[in-house]
Amino acid sequence: MTRPTENQIAAQICDYLRLLGWRVHRLEADLRGPKARPKREDAGTPDYIAVRQRADGAGCDVWYVEVKRPGGRLRRSQQIWIEDARRRGWRVVVASSVEDLVAAGMVWMRDRPGGHYGFADSAKRRP
């Protein structure tokens, strides 16, 4: 069985989040291929930012999402960026699957397309 590529995992994660009402935006520019363009973000910036309005309408939840293949390792610049973001209270998840989003508290198990969207209270979220 072939292991999924990081792009395949990212597509699955982004599709899932979009089904749950998240706006997902790519942060790191793709530096490969004929459509390569220069990076505009700092070294170590996660791959995506996801934003969704809170259930109570009071603001938005914002998460940074770094996608890795199972067993993939963060580069040192990514470790530094994530540590700094968490010290600031920003929410960051390193994900190899949708289950990693659930484990981080970004989405709840009861989140389902077309169903109730659970929003983690700030006391229940991990930075």
N, C-alpha and C positions, 0 to 999 in steps of 0.2 A: 504494500500500500504506500502510495506517495504522500509525503508530508506536505501540508498546504504551505504555500509561499506566504510571506509577510503581507503582500498585496491582497491575497485571497482572504486572509484573516481580517485585515483592515476593512475590506469590503463587507464582510459578514458583520463585524462590529458596528460599522457605520450604518448599514441597512437596518440593523436591529434598533439602534438608538433613534434613527429617524422614524421608525414605526411607532416608537414610544413618545414621539413629539419633540425630540431633541433637534436643534439646529446644529449640524456638525460641519466644521470648516477645517480644511487642510491648512496647516501652518508651515511645515517644511516644504520647500520647493523640491521638485524632482530634478536631480542633477544628471539623470541618465537619459539617453535616447535623443532623437532628433528634436524634441520639443523642450530640451533642457533649458532652464533659466536659473539665474543666480538666486541664492538664498537671500531672504530678506529678514530672517529671524536670527536671534543670537544662537551661538553654538549650544547644542544640547536641548534646544526647544523641543517639546513633545510634538508628535505628528499632527494631532488634532486638538481643537477646542470644541467643546459641546456646551450648548446653552439651552435651557428650558425654563419657561415660566413656572413659578411655584404654584401649587394647587390653591393656595390662599390668595394668589394674585399679588402678593407683596414681594416683588422683585423676581430675580431669576437665580437658578442654580447654574453654576459654571464649573466645568471640570476640564482639565487637560488630560489627554489620552495618548500615551506612548504605546504603540503596537510592536510586539516582538513575537517571533516564532516561539513555540514551546522550547524552553531551554536556552533561548536567546539571551544575550547579556547586554546590559547597558554600557555605552561608551562612558568614559570618565566625564566628559562634558555633560552628558545626560544625567549622570549621578549628581553632579554639582548643581545643575539647573533644578532638578527635582527636590533635592535637599533644601535649596534656597526657597523654592516655592512653598514647600510644606512649612518651613519656619515662618513664612509670611501668612500662613493660614489658608493658602490656596489648595484646592483639591486636585490631586494628580493620581492617576491610576496607570500602572503598567499592565497591559492586557495581552494575553495570548488567546483569549476566548471570551465569549459573552459571560461565562461563569465568573471570570475575573472582575467584571463590572459589578456583578451581584456581591461578590466577596468584599469588594471595596466600599460597598454601600451606595454606589452610584445609582443602581436600579434595584428594585425589590423583586423577589420571586413572583409576587402577584402582579407585577407590571406585565401587561399583555397587550398586543395590538388590539385595539377596539374595546379593551376592558378598562378596569380602574388603573389609573396611573398613580402608583405610590411615590410620594416624595419624602425622602428621608428628612427628618427633623435635624437641625444642626447638632443637637445633642447626640444623635445616633450616628452621625457621619464621622468618618475618619478623614483627617486632612490628607 
